[in-house]
Amino acid sequence: MLTRSIDRIIETVGTVLLGKDDKIRLALACMLARGHLLIEDLPGMGKTTLAHALAAALGLQYKRVQFTSDLLPADILGTHIYDPESRQFSLHRGPVFTQLLLADEINRSSPKTQSALLEAMEEHQVSIDGKTLALPEPFFVIATQNPMHQAGTYPLPESQLDRFLMRISLGYPAASIERRLLEGENPRDLTRNITAVVTPDDWQLLQQSLASIHVSASVLDYVQRLVSHTRHSGLCQWGLSPRAAVGLIQAARAWALIHKRQHVLPEDIQAVFEPVASHRLRTQVRGAAGADPAQAVLDQVDVLG
């Protein structure tokens, strides 16, 4: 069964990103739900390694763009270049024409360059010089982001953040894992040895199988109470969008599939709620920058209503 391949993918990526199986499951749930992933953490925590390992294990075309302050939209999308021999303009496609695009340190580029990805992430197409071009399928963006207190960063606008289904953080490794790294085990060397566990076609079949994961009326009621609480309780400056609510259901379906269930439990909603909601919510209370509004919403909304 294709669902058994999920365990193999987690095991394969886990040989490179040591001790982070829960984060790998969240990343896979995001991709199964056809979402884009934002990884926010300090430099050197394995963000790029995770993206590269996922691409290799899923057999996806992979390209990486290093975002810098002088990066231009055309550097991502491509542009038409005049050929003096043929006396015609030919399209030189940018790195966005791939199946998995790693937007590395996305918040080190200007808002104008960040916005170049909006159409690609939402419509799986790009517009270049007035022409609309489709992107390969499946198409994912995995973006890494440095914490905002670091020098040379630009905050992602809310419209850009809402395009990312999930935001996760990898965190520091456990002491035993870090010891293995100190002894010379290099995850990037291991990444080169990863072979594809599934084909892109198999992966799309897994994505399509989410439609068969049942979501009961009581679970939908719970989701609506969570979303309504973000909008009307006064806890958050603004509530979750309808796109976020639909993404939450899809992410929960993916989480259920990863755990080999054909129905969504409230626990599935809770497992993915923080990664889906945290980057979309801001608290109303000034000076509460360290507070997690997503966790507060979970604490305040009863499962049973």
C-alpha positions as a Markdown table, in Angstrom:
| # | Residue | x | y | z |
|---|---|---|---|---|
| 1 | Met | 0.0 | 0.0 | 0.0 |
| 2 | Leu | 1.1 | 3.5 | -0.7 |
| 3 | Thr | 0.3 | 4.5 | 2.9 |
| 4 | Arg | 3.1 | 2.2 | 4.0 |
| 5 | Ser | 5.4 | 4.4 | 2.0 |
| 6 | Ile | 4.9 | 7.2 | 4.5 |
| 7 | Asp | 6.6 | 5.3 | 7.2 |
| 8 | Arg | 9.5 | 4.7 | 4.8 |
| 9 | Ile | 9.7 | 8.4 | 4.0 |
| 10 | Ile | 9.8 | 9.3 | 7.7 |
| 11 | Glu | 12.5 | 6.7 | 8.3 |
| 12 | Thr | 14.6 | 7.8 | 5.3 |
| 13 | Val | 14.4 | 11.5 | 6.1 |
| 14 | Gly | 15.0 | 10.6 | 9.8 |
| 15 | Thr | 18.4 | 9.2 | 8.9 |
| 16 | Val | 19.5 | 12.7 | 7.9 |
| 17 | Leu | 17.5 | 14.9 | 10.3 |
| 18 | Leu | 18.2 | 13.0 | 13.4 |
| 19 | Gly | 15.8 | 12.9 | 16.3 |
| 20 | Lys | 13.1 | 15.1 | 14.6 |
| 21 | Asp | 10.5 | 12.5 | 13.5 |
| 22 | Asp | 7.6 | 14.6 | 14.8 |
| 23 | Lys | 8.8 | 17.6 | 12.7 |
| 24 | Ile | 9.2 | 15.3 | 9.7 |
| 25 | Arg | 5.6 | 14.1 | 10.1 |
| 26 | Leu | 4.4 | 17.7 | 10.3 |
| 27 | Ala | 6.3 | 18.6 | 7.1 |
| 28 | Leu | 4.8 | 15.6 | 5.3 |
| 29 | Ala | 1.3 | 16.4 | 6.6 |
| 30 | Cys | 1.8 | 19.9 | 5.1 |
| 31 | Met | 2.8 | 18.6 | 1.8 |
| 32 | Leu | 0.1 | 15.9 | 1.7 |
| 33 | Ala | -2.4 | 18.7 | 2.2 |
| 34 | Arg | -0.9 | 20.5 | -0.8 |
| 35 | Gly | 0.4 | 23.2 | 1.4 |
| 36 | His | 3.6 | 25.2 | 1.6 |
| 37 | Leu | 5.9 | 25.1 | 4.6 |
| 38 | Leu | 7.7 | 27.8 | 6.5 |
| 39 | Ile | 10.6 | 26.8 | 8.7 |
| 40 | Glu | 11.6 | 29.5 | 11.2 |
| 41 | Asp | 14.8 | 28.9 | 13.2 |
| 42 | Leu | 18.3 | 30.0 | 13.9 |
| 43 | Pro | 20.9 | 29.4 | 11.1 |
| 44 | Gly | 22.5 | 26.0 | 11.2 |
| 45 | Met | 19.6 | 24.1 | 12.7 |
| 46 | Gly | 19.0 | 21.7 | 9.7 |
| 47 | Lys | 16.3 | 23.7 | 7.8 |
| 48 | Thr | 18.0 | 23.3 | 4.4 |
| 49 | Thr | 18.9 | 19.7 | 5.1 |
| 50 | Leu | 15.2 | 18.8 | 5.8 |
| 51 | Ala | 14.1 | 20.4 | 2.5 |
| 52 | His | 16.7 | 18.6 | 0.5 |
| 53 | Ala | 16.0 | 15.3 | 2.2 |
| 54 | Leu | 12.3 | 15.5 | 1.6 |
| 55 | Ala | 12.8 | 16.3 | -2.1 |
| 56 | Ala | 15.2 | 13.3 | -2.5 |
| 57 | Ala | 12.9 | 10.9 | -0.6 |
| 58 | Leu | 9.8 | 12.0 | -2.7 |
| 59 | Gly | 11.7 | 11.9 | -6.0 |
| 60 | Leu | 10.9 | 15.6 | -6.7 |
| 61 | Gln | 12.8 | 18.0 | -8.8 |
| 62 | Tyr | 14.6 | 20.4 | -6.4 |
| 63 | Lys | 16.0 | 23.9 | -6.7 |
| 64 | Arg | 17.2 | 26.3 | -4.1 |
| 65 | Val | 17.2 | 30.1 | -4.2 |
| 66 | Gln | 19.3 | 32.1 | -1.7 |
| 67 | Phe | 17.2 | 35.2 | -0.9 |
| 68 | Thr | 19.3 | 38.3 | -0.4 |
| 69 | Ser | 18.5 | 42.0 | -0.2 |
| 70 | Asp | 19.5 | 42.5 | -3.9 |
| 71 | Leu | 17.5 | 39.6 | -5.3 |
| 72 | Leu | 15.0 | 40.6 | -8.0 |
| 73 | Pro | 11.7 | 38.9 | -8.9 |
| 74 | Ala | 13.1 | 38.0 | -12.3 |
| 75 | Asp | 15.9 | 36.0 | -10.5 |
| 76 | Ile | 13.1 | 33.7 | -9.3 |
| 77 | Leu | 10.6 | 33.7 | -12.1 |
| 78 | Gly | 12.8 | 34.1 | -15.1 |
| 79 | Thr | 12.6 | 36.6 | -18.0 |
| 80 | His | 12.7 | 36.9 | -21.8 |
| 81 | Ile | 16.2 | 37.5 | -23.2 |
| 82 | Tyr | 16.9 | 38.8 | -26.7 |
| 83 | Asp | 18.8 | 36.4 | -29.0 |
| 84 | Pro | 20.7 | 38.5 | -31.6 |
| 85 | Glu | 21.2 | 35.5 | -33.9 |
| 86 | Ser | 17.5 | 34.6 | -34.2 |
| 87 | Arg | 16.4 | 38.1 | -33.6 |
| 88 | Gln | 13.8 | 36.8 | -31.2 |
| 89 | Phe | 13.2 | 36.9 | -27.4 |
| 90 | Ser | 13.4 | 33.5 | -25.7 |
| 91 | Leu | 12.2 | 32.7 | -22.2 |
| 92 | His | 14.9 | 31.8 | -19.7 |
| 93 | Arg | 12.9 | 30.0 | -16.9 |
| 94 | Gly | 13.8 | 30.8 | -13.3 |
| 95 | Pro | 14.3 | 28.3 | -10.5 |
| 96 | Val | 10.5 | 28.5 | -9.6 |
| 97 | Phe | 10.0 | 26.0 | -12.4 |
| 98 | Thr | 10.6 | 23.0 | -10.3 |
| 99 | Gln | 8.6 | 20.7 | -8.0 |
| 100 | Leu | 10.1 | 21.7 | -4.7 |
| 101 | Leu | 11.5 | 25.1 | -4.4 |
| 102 | Leu | 13.6 | 26.0 | -1.3 |
| 103 | Ala | 13.3 | 29.7 | -0.7 |
| 104 | Asp | 16.3 | 30.0 | 1.7 |
| 105 | Glu | 16.2 | 32.8 | 4.2 |
| 106 | Ile | 13.2 | 34.3 | 2.5 |
| 107 | Asn | 13.0 | 37.2 | 4.9 |
| 108 | Arg | 16.4 | 38.6 | 3.9 |
| 109 | Ser | 14.9 | 39.8 | 0.6 |
| 110 | Ser | 12.7 | 42.9 | 0.0 |
| 111 | Pro | 8.9 | 42.6 | 0.1 |
| 112 | Lys | 8.8 | 43.1 | -3.6 |
| 113 | Thr | 10.9 | 40.0 | -4.2 |
| 114 | Gln | 8.9 | 38.1 | -1.6 |
| 115 | Ser | 5.7 | 38.9 | -3.4 |
| 116 | Ala | 7.0 | 37.2 | -6.6 |
| 117 | Leu | 6.1 | 33.9 | -5.0 |
| 118 | Leu | 2.4 | 34.8 | -4.2 |
| 119 | Glu | 0.9 | 33.7 | -7.6 |
| 120 | Ala | 3.1 | 30.6 | -7.7 |
| 121 | Met | 2.1 | 29.5 | -4.3 |
| 122 | Glu | -1.6 | 30.2 | -4.7 |
| 123 | Glu | -2.3 | 29.3 | -8.4 |
| 124 | His | 0.7 | 27.1 | -9.3 |
| 125 | Gln | 1.4 | 29.4 | -12.2 |
| 126 | Val | 3.5 | 32.5 | -12.8 |
| 127 | Ser | 3.0 | 35.5 | -15.1 |
| 128 | Ile | 6.1 | 36.7 | -17.0 |
| 129 | Asp | 5.8 | 39.6 | -19.4 |
| 130 | Gly | 2.1 | 39.2 | -19.6 |
| 131 | Lys | 2.1 | 35.5 | -20.3 |
| 132 | Thr | 0.8 | 32.9 | -17.8 |
| 133 | Leu | 2.9 | 29.7 | -17.5 |
| 134 | Ala | 1.9 | 26.6 | -15.5 |
| 135 | Leu | 4.4 | 25.2 | -12.9 |
| 136 | Pro | 5.2 | 21.5 | -12.6 |
| 137 | Glu | 3.0 | 19.3 | -10.5 |
| 138 | Pro | 3.3 | 18.6 | -7.6 |
| 139 | Phe | 4.6 | 22.0 | -6.6 |
| 140 | Phe | 5.7 | 23.0 | -3.2 |
| 141 | Val | 7.6 | 25.9 | -1.6 |
| 142 | Ile | 9.6 | 25.3 | 1.5 |
| 143 | Ala | 10.8 | 28.6 | 2.9 |
| 144 | Thr | 13.3 | 29.1 | 5.7 |
| 145 | Gln | 13.2 | 32.2 | 7.8 |
| 146 | Asn | 15.6 | 33.6 | 10.4 |
| 147 | Pro | 14.2 | 35.1 | 13.6 |
| 148 | Met | 13.1 | 38.7 | 13.2 |
| 149 | His | 15.6 | 40.0 | 15.8 |
| 150 | Gln | 18.5 | 39.1 | 13.5 |
| 151 | Ala | 20.1 | 41.8 | 11.4 |
| 152 | Gly | 19.1 | 42.2 | 7.7 |
| 153 | Thr | 15.6 | 40.7 | 7.9 |
| 154 | Tyr | 12.3 | 42.0 | 6.5 |
| 155 | Pro | 9.0 | 40.9 | 8.1 |
| 156 | Leu | 6.9 | 38.7 | 5.8 |
| 157 | Pro | 3.5 | 40.5 | 5.1 |
| 158 | Glu | 0.3 | 38.8 | 6.3 |
| 159 | Ser | -0.7 | 38.0 | 2.7 |
| 160 | Gln | 2.6 | 36.1 | 2.3 |
| 161 | Leu | 2.3 | 34.3 | 5.6 |
| 162 | Asp | -1.2 | 33.2 | 4.8 |
| 163 | Arg | 0.1 | 31.3 | 1.8 |
| 164 | Phe | 2.1 | 29.0 | 4.0 |
| 165 | Leu | -0.1 | 26.3 | 5.4 |
| 166 | Met | 2.3 | 25.6 | 8.3 |
| 167 | Arg | 5.2 | 27.1 | 10.2 |
| 168 | Ile | 7.4 | 24.9 | 12.2 |
| 169 | Ser | 10.6 | 25.2 | 14.1 |
| 170 | Leu | 13.2 | 22.5 | 14.4 |
| 171 | Gly | 14.9 | 23.5 | 17.6 |
| 172 | Tyr | 18.2 | 22.4 | 19.1 |
| 173 | Pro | 19.1 | 18.7 | 18.9 |
| 174 | Ala | 19.1 | 16.4 | 21.9 |
| 175 | Ala | 22.5 | 16.0 | 23.6 |
| 176 | Ser | 22.9 | 12.4 | 22.2 |
| 177 | Ile | 22.2 | 13.6 | 18.7 |
| 178 | Glu | 24.5 | 16.5 | 18.9 |
| 179 | Arg | 27.2 | 14.2 | 20.2 |
| 180 | Arg | 27.0 | 12.2 | 16.9 |
| 181 | Leu | 27.3 | 15.4 | 14.9 |
| 182 | Leu | 30.4 | 16.4 | 17.0 |
| 183 | Glu | 31.9 | 13.0 | 16.3 |
| 184 | Gly | 31.8 | 13.7 | 12.6 |
| 185 | Glu | 28.5 | 12.4 | 11.3 |
| 186 | Asn | 27.6 | 14.9 | 8.6 |
| 187 | Pro | 23.9 | 15.0 | 7.6 |
| 188 | Arg | 24.6 | 16.7 | 4.3 |
| 189 | Asp | 26.8 | 13.8 | 3.2 |
| 190 | Leu | 24.0 | 11.4 | 4.1 |
| 191 | Thr | 21.5 | 13.4 | 2.1 |
| 192 | Arg | 23.5 | 12.6 | -1.1 |
| 193 | Asn | 22.8 | 8.9 | -0.6 |
| 194 | Ile | 19.0 | 9.1 | -0.2 |
| 195 | Thr | 17.1 | 7.4 | -3.0 |
| 196 | Ala | 13.4 | 8.1 | -3.8 |
| 197 | Val | 10.9 | 6.1 | -1.7 |
| 198 | Val | 8.0 | 7.1 | -3.9 |
| 199 | Thr | 7.5 | 8.7 | -7.4 |
| 200 | Pro | 5.9 | 12.0 | -7.8 |
| 201 | Asp | 2.9 | 10.2 | -9.3 |
| 202 | Asp | 2.6 | 8.0 | -6.2 |
| 203 | Trp | 2.8 | 11.1 | -4.1 |
| 204 | Gln | -0.1 | 12.7 | -5.9 |
| 205 | Leu | -2.1 | 9.6 | -5.4 |
| 206 | Leu | -1.5 | 9.9 | -1.7 |
| 207 | Gln | -2.6 | 13.5 | -1.8 |
| 208 | Gln | -5.8 | 12.5 | -3.6 |
| 209 | Ser | -6.5 | 9.9 | -1.0 |
| 210 | Leu | -7.1 | 12.6 | 1.6 |
| 211 | Ala | -10.5 | 13.1 | 0.1 |
| 212 | Ser | -11.5 | 9.7 | 1.5 |
| 213 | Ile | -10.6 | 10.6 | 5.1 |
| 214 | His | -13.8 | 11.2 | 7.0 |
| 215 | Val | -14.4 | 14.3 | 9.0 |
| 216 | Ser | -17.5 | 14.1 | 11.3 |
| 217 | Ala | -19.9 | 16.9 | 12.0 |
| 218 | Ser | -18.7 | 17.1 | 15.6 |
| 219 | Val | -15.1 | 17.6 | 14.4 |
| 220 | Leu | -16.2 | 20.3 | 12.0 |
| 221 | Asp | -18.1 | 21.9 | 14.9 |
| 222 | Tyr | -14.9 | 21.9 | 16.9 |
| 223 | Val | -13.0 | 23.5 | 14.1 |
| 224 | Gln | -15.6 | 26.2 | 13.7 |
| 225 | Arg | -15.5 | 27.0 | 17.4 |
| 226 | Leu | -11.7 | 27.3 | 17.2 |
| 227 | Val | -11.8 | 29.6 | 14.2 |
| 228 | Ser | -14.7 | 31.7 | 15.7 |
| 229 | His | -12.7 | 32.1 | 18.9 |
| 230 | Thr | -9.8 | 33.6 | 17.0 |
| 231 | Arg | -12.1 | 36.1 | 15.4 |
| 232 | His | -14.5 | 37.1 | 18.2 |
| 233 | Ser | -12.9 | 36.5 | 21.6 |
| 234 | Gly | -10.7 | 39.6 | 21.6 |
| 235 | Leu | -7.6 | 37.4 | 22.2 |
| 236 | Cys | -6.2 | 38.0 | 18.7 |
| 237 | Gln | -5.9 | 41.2 | 16.6 |
| 238 | Trp | -7.5 | 39.3 | 13.6 |
| 239 | Gly | -8.9 | 35.9 | 13.2 |
| 240 | Leu | -8.1 | 32.9 | 11.0 |
| 241 | Ser | -9.1 | 33.3 | 7.4 |
| 242 | Pro | -11.4 | 30.8 | 5.6 |
| 243 | Arg | -8.3 | 29.6 | 3.7 |
| 244 | Ala | -6.7 | 28.8 | 7.1 |
| 245 | Ala | -9.8 | 26.9 | 8.2 |
| 246 | Val | -9.9 | 24.8 | 5.1 |
| 247 | Gly | -6.1 | 24.2 | 5.4 |
| 248 | Leu | -6.6 | 23.1 | 9.0 |
| 249 | Ile | -9.1 | 20.4 | 8.0 |
| 250 | Gln | -6.8 | 19.2 | 5.2 |
| 251 | Ala | -3.7 | 19.1 | 7.5 |
| 252 | Ala | -5.7 | 17.1 | 10.0 |
| 253 | Arg | -6.8 | 14.7 | 7.3 |
| 254 | Ala | -3.1 | 14.3 | 6.4 |
| 255 | Trp | -2.2 | 13.8 | 10.1 |
| 256 | Ala | -4.8 | 11.0 | 10.3 |
| 257 | Leu | -3.5 | 9.4 | 7.1 |
| 258 | Ile | 0.1 | 9.4 | 8.5 |
| 259 | His | -1.3 | 7.6 | 11.5 |
| 260 | Lys | -3.1 | 5.1 | 9.3 |
| 261 | Arg | -6.7 | 6.2 | 10.2 |
| 262 | Gln | -9.6 | 6.9 | 7.8 |
| 263 | His | -11.2 | 9.4 | 10.1 |
| 264 | Val | -10.2 | 12.6 | 11.8 |
| 265 | Leu | -10.1 | 12.9 | 15.6 |
| 266 | Pro | -10.1 | 16.1 | 17.7 |
| 267 | Glu | -6.6 | 15.1 | 18.6 |
| 268 | Asp | -5.6 | 15.4 | 14.9 |
| 269 | Ile | -6.9 | 19.0 | 14.9 |
| 270 | Gln | -5.0 | 19.8 | 18.0 |
| 271 | Ala | -1.8 | 18.3 | 16.6 |
| 272 | Val | -1.7 | 20.5 | 13.6 |
| 273 | Phe | -3.5 | 23.6 | 15.0 |
| 274 | Glu | -0.4 | 25.4 | 16.3 |
| 275 | Pro | 1.7 | 24.9 | 13.1 |
| 276 | Val | -1.3 | 26.0 | 11.0 |
| 277 | Ala | -2.4 | 29.0 | 13.1 |
| 278 | Ser | 0.6 | 30.4 | 15.0 |
| 279 | His | 2.0 | 32.5 | 12.1 |
| 280 | Arg | -1.4 | 33.8 | 11.3 |
| 281 | Leu | -2.3 | 35.1 | 14.8 |
| 282 | Arg | -1.2 | 38.0 | 16.9 |
| 283 | Thr | -2.3 | 38.7 | 20.5 |
| 284 | Gln | -4.2 | 41.9 | 21.3 |
| 285 | Val | -2.2 | 42.4 | 24.5 |
| 286 | Arg | 0.8 | 44.7 | 24.2 |
| 287 | Gly | 4.1 | 43.3 | 25.5 |
| 288 | Ala | 2.8 | 39.7 | 25.0 |
| 289 | Ala | 5.2 | 39.0 | 22.1 |
| 290 | Gly | 6.3 | 35.7 | 23.6 |
| 291 | Ala | 2.8 | 34.5 | 24.2 |
| 292 | Asp | 1.5 | 31.7 | 21.9 |
| 293 | Pro | -2.1 | 32.7 | 20.8 |
| 294 | Ala | -2.6 | 29.4 | 19.1 |
| 295 | Gln | -2.0 | 27.4 | 22.3 |
| 296 | Ala | -4.2 | 29.9 | 24.2 |
| 297 | Val | -7.1 | 29.3 | 21.7 |
| 298 | Leu | -6.7 | 25.5 | 22.2 |
| 299 | Asp | -6.8 | 25.9 | 26.0 |
| 300 | Gln | -9.9 | 28.1 | 25.9 |
| 301 | Val | -12.1 | 26.2 | 23.4 |
| 302 | Asp | -13.7 | 23.0 | 24.7 |
| 303 | Val | -13.7 | 20.0 | 22.4 |
| 304 | Leu | -17.3 | 19.1 | 23.3 |
| 305 | Gly | -18.6 | 22.7 | 22.9 |
